[in-house]
């Protein structure tokens, strides 16, 4: 069994957006609170990622930085390919995860993350910022993943945790 923990980056700042490249937008205060709440909740639920794939965008790396406070010494792979990646690119990135790892955080962006979950559920989904979706693949090798066989076993948002 292989498990992906999809995480859409926490809420990012739109102030000064005209002065910053999209790739360089940081988290805002709401995003920081969301990232902390989600990381703590996942740790308390005994989620155990063995590896992290993360987009190179500032907001995804900042989201990841809050997770490192609760999940230490997890190997990290920063991927420029994950920045605004499509669902098919995400599938390719997942299929290329080193096989020694069975569980992986994937911290990325919409619309690709929503499209990936939509393909599994066969209905439209729009993942909000700092959302979490656990996807299980009944395979022994990442390269054998198939969305038709994938199962979503958990899904929620940091906003749910903060209310």
C-alpha positions as CSV (number, residue, x, y, z in Angstrom):
1,X,0.0,0.0,0.0
2,X,1.2,3.5,-0.9
3,X,-0.3,6.6,0.7
4,X,-0.1,10.2,-0.4
5,X,-1.1,13.0,1.9
6,X,-2.1,15.8,-0.4
7,X,-1.8,19.3,1.1
8,X,-2.7,22.5,-0.7
9,X,-0.5,25.3,0.6
10,X,-1.9,27.5,3.4
11,X,-3.5,30.8,2.6
12,X,-1.1,33.3,1.0
13,X,-0.8,37.0,0.9
14,X,-2.4,39.0,-1.8
15,X,-1.1,42.4,-0.5
16,X,1.6,43.8,-2.8
17,X,0.6,41.0,-5.3
18,X,1.3,43.5,-8.1
19,X,4.9,43.8,-6.9
20,X,5.6,40.0,-6.4
21,X,5.8,37.2,-8.9
22,X,3.2,34.6,-8.0
23,X,5.9,32.1,-7.2
24,X,7.2,34.5,-4.5
25,X,3.9,35.1,-2.6
26,X,4.3,34.4,1.1
27,X,1.8,33.1,3.6
28,X,-0.3,35.6,5.4
29,X,-1.2,35.5,9.1
30,X,-4.3,33.3,8.4
31,X,-2.1,30.9,6.4
32,X,0.4,30.6,9.2
33,X,-2.4,29.8,11.7
34,X,-3.8,27.2,9.2
35,X,-0.5,25.5,8.7
36,X,0.2,25.2,12.4
37,X,-3.3,23.9,13.1
38,X,-3.1,21.3,10.3
39,X,0.4,20.1,11.2
40,X,-0.5,19.7,14.9
41,X,-3.7,17.9,14.1
42,X,-1.9,15.4,11.7
43,X,0.8,14.8,14.3
44,X,-1.9,14.1,17.0
45,X,-3.6,11.7,14.6
46,X,-0.4,9.8,14.2
47,X,0.1,10.5,10.5
48,X,3.6,9.3,9.6
49,X,5.0,10.6,6.3
50,X,8.3,9.2,5.3
51,X,9.0,11.6,2.5
52,X,7.9,15.1,1.3
53,X,7.4,16.4,-2.2
54,X,7.0,20.1,-2.2
55,X,6.7,22.8,-4.8
56,X,9.4,25.4,-4.9
57,X,6.9,28.3,-4.5
58,X,7.5,30.4,-1.4
59,X,4.0,29.7,0.0
60,X,4.4,25.9,-0.2
61,X,7.9,26.0,1.3
62,X,6.5,28.1,4.2
63,X,3.6,25.7,4.7
64,X,6.2,22.9,4.9
65,X,8.3,24.9,7.4
66,X,5.4,24.8,9.9
67,X,5.1,21.0,9.4
68,X,8.8,20.5,10.3
69,X,8.0,21.7,13.8
70,X,5.8,18.6,14.2
71,X,7.4,16.1,11.8
72,X,11.2,16.1,12.1
73,X,13.8,14.6,9.8
74,X,11.5,13.7,6.9
75,X,13.5,13.7,3.6
76,X,12.4,16.6,1.4
77,X,12.4,16.9,-2.4
78,X,11.7,20.4,-3.8
79,X,10.2,20.3,-7.3
80,X,9.8,23.2,-9.6
81,X,7.6,20.9,-11.7
82,X,5.0,20.9,-8.9
83,X,4.5,24.6,-9.2
84,X,1.0,25.0,-10.7
85,X,1.3,21.4,-12.0
86,X,-1.6,19.7,-13.8
87,X,-3.2,16.5,-12.5
88,X,-1.3,14.4,-15.0
89,X,2.1,16.0,-14.0
90,X,1.2,15.3,-10.4
91,X,0.5,11.7,-11.2
92,X,4.0,11.5,-12.9
93,X,5.6,13.1,-9.9
94,X,3.9,10.6,-7.5
95,X,4.9,7.7,-9.7
96,X,8.5,8.8,-9.4
97,X,8.6,8.8,-5.6
98,X,11.5,6.6,-4.4
99,X,9.9,3.2,-3.7
100,X,11.6,2.9,-0.3
101,X,8.9,5.3,1.0
102,X,5.3,4.1,1.5
103,X,3.9,7.4,2.7
104,X,4.4,10.9,1.4
105,X,3.3,14.5,2.0
106,X,2.8,16.3,-1.4
107,X,2.5,20.1,-0.8
108,X,1.2,21.8,-3.9
109,X,-1.3,24.1,-5.7
110,X,-4.6,24.3,-7.3
111,X,-6.0,23.6,-9.9
112,X,-3.9,20.4,-10.2
113,X,-4.6,19.1,-6.7
114,X,-8.3,19.6,-7.1
115,X,-8.2,18.1,-10.5
116,X,-6.4,15.0,-9.2
117,X,-9.0,14.5,-6.4
118,X,-11.8,15.2,-8.8
119,X,-10.5,12.5,-11.1
120,X,-10.5,10.0,-8.3
121,X,-14.0,10.9,-7.0
122,X,-15.4,11.3,-10.6
123,X,-17.0,14.6,-9.6
124,X,-15.7,18.2,-9.4
125,X,-13.9,19.2,-6.2
126,X,-12.3,22.5,-5.3
127,X,-9.8,22.2,-2.5
128,X,-9.4,25.3,-0.4
129,X,-6.1,26.5,1.0
130,X,-4.5,24.3,3.6
131,X,-6.7,21.3,2.8
132,X,-5.7,17.7,3.5
133,X,-6.6,14.7,1.4
134,X,-5.3,11.2,2.2
135,X,-5.2,9.0,-0.9
136,X,-4.3,5.3,-0.7
137,X,-3.1,3.2,-3.7
138,X,-3.3,-0.6,-3.5
139,X,0.2,-1.0,-5.0
140,X,3.7,-2.0,-3.8
141,X,5.4,0.3,-6.3
142,X,4.7,4.0,-6.9
143,X,5.1,3.6,-10.7
144,X,2.0,1.3,-10.6
145,X,-0.4,3.9,-9.2
146,X,-3.8,4.1,-11.0
147,X,-6.4,6.7,-10.1
148,X,-9.2,4.2,-10.8
149,X,-8.0,2.1,-7.9
150,X,-7.2,5.0,-5.6
151,X,-9.2,5.5,-2.4
152,X,-9.7,8.7,-0.6
153,X,-9.7,7.8,3.1
154,X,-9.7,11.3,4.7
155,X,-10.3,14.8,3.7
156,X,-10.6,18.1,5.6
157,X,-9.4,21.6,5.9
158,X,-7.4,23.6,8.4
159,X,-10.4,26.0,8.5
160,X,-12.5,23.1,9.9
161,X,-10.0,22.6,12.7
162,X,-9.9,26.3,13.6
163,X,-13.7,26.7,13.8
